Amino acid sequence: MGMIAQRVSDGGCRVLGVIPKALVPLELSGITGDGRCMFQSVVHGACLRVGKPVPKENVTRELADDLRTKVVKELIKRRTETEW
């Protein structure tokens, strides 16, 4: 078990996967698993990518909800393309 996985385990959480060595030097941020966590992660990463500070949690949540709404609308629009 790697250093990060061990720390997660020591903190009482379950380790769901292994972080590749290439990612270890990068910043790790905790994002609450609340149904919008993937979109919050995208917002977080987009801010970091363009050199902006990550917004406060409530702003990140609003941006994530906006992104999620746009994705859902796009999936509905392309329903015949995206369904199996």
N, C-alpha and C positions, 0 to 999 in steps of 0.2 A: 504494500500500500504506500502510495506516495505521500509526501509531506502535506499537501492540501487535502487529500482524501482522509488522511489520518486526523487532521484538525477538524474536519467536518464530522468524522466519526466520534472524536473525543467530545465534540459539542453536543452529542446526543442525536445527531441526524443520521439518516441513512445515506450511504454513498451509492448513487444510482449508476455511475459510470466512471470512467477514467479520463482525466484531463490530459490530452497529448502534451508531450514535453515542449513542443513548439509554442503552446499557449500559456505555459506557466509564467513567463515573464510579463504577460499582459495583465491588465487590471481585472480583478474579479469583483463583481458587484452582486449583491443579493437582491433579487427581485421576487416579490411575493407571488407565489403560485395561486392566482385568483381568477383564472379564466381569461385574463387579458395579458398574462405574463409574456407571451411571445411578442405581442405588439409593444409592450413596454420595453422589452429587450431591443427591438428594432429601433425605437425612439432613442433609447440610451446610446446604442451604437452609432446611430446617425449623427447625434450631437458630438460624440467623440471624434467621429470621422472628419467632420468639418471644423473641428477645433473649438466648438462652443462648449461652455460648461453644461453639465447635465442639469435640467430644470429640477425644481423641487418636486416631491412625490405627487402632489395634487395636479401640477401642470403636466407631468409625465403621464399621469393617468388619463387626463383629458386628451392629450395628443394621441395616446394609445387607443382610446375609445374612438376618436375621429378616424384614425388609420383603420381600425377594425371595421367601422361602418363602411368606409370606402372599399375595403376588400370584399365585404359581404355584398355590396351593391354590384361590384364588378363580377363576382362569382354568379350572382343571380342573372346578370346581363348575359353572361357566357355559359349559362347552365347547360345547354346542349353540348357545348365543347368540353365541359369539365366533368359531367357525369359519365359513369361507365355504362 
